[in-house]
Amino acid sequence: MRHLLSCADLDLATATGILDLAEEMQQVQSRPVKKLPALRGRTIVNIFFEDSTRTRTSFEIAGKWLSADTINVSAKGSSVSKGESLRDTMLTLDAMGVDCFVIRHSSSGAAAQVASWVRAQVVNAGDGQHEHPTQALLDAYAMRQHFRTVGAEGFAGKKIAIVGDLLHSRVVRSNVLLQHTLGGEVVLVAPPTLLPTGVENWGCQISDDLDPVLGEADIVMMLRVQRERMAGGFFPTEREYTARFGLTEERLAAMKPDAAICHPGPMNRGVEISSAAADAANSLVLDQVAAGVAIRMSVLYHLLGSDEGAVH
Ligand code: CP
């Protein structure tokens, strides 16, 4: 694997290989000395042009636990704030001998564009409203662990409902692509104003009524209402949105037995998800966060851990 830009880059064997290796990587998390020598001598630059808590931190931890040298660069504090272009910034850092860029950018397609400019390998850590492949991988990891606890193996026959602001979500695109590769069935639930253009061609059932879907879904993934990307009125009021599309305490009680709740974070408690649901026993929210480190260790190892992907 040269880059990880999209879940469309992952065939079944590669996706399963990343999930399987992440299980081994997760064991490092519970050791007193959290260090493997696998990426000693490799240099990873995490360059984030948008805010992040989970993704940036877990990529940094993942790189450090694999003994890579990890450097964080953010637009604020770099020469981007003086007007340097994305291309010049990336070529400048590339010229320093970086092995891998982990990049987040507000423009859809930015990670692929960067990959076409630089010699280093590139991981897309979220590009605009396009994709967030490592998020979908960690979601799948947490779901697979959950399915095992309820006596099921794999994704075949599993119904994953993805609910909320699909229009502005990069998580939904990556999840749909990955779930279709793994064999899961995805149901999309949103108000018509928050559906992306062309969603009817994604191969998913689409609904604007959460209640009947709740009784059938094995996983209910709630997506954040992305207020910062909303210029106009996509729904009348937040209260009305919550009443129709929120995972309220009442809806929590209506979920199928053995079903679990996911949210990629950050959460708007009281809007798309109630605190009762976010903190419920069947909430995988913190399992997803924990899986983030293991998945990112696995991805970095797949990219940089063998000579196959090396460019220098
Ligand atoms: N889920 C996610 O990408 O979170 P951050 O924005 O905190 O990285």
Residues whose N, C-alpha, C, O or C-beta is under 5 A from the ligand:
A	BS01	CP	D51 S52 T53 R54 T55 R56 P264 G265 P266
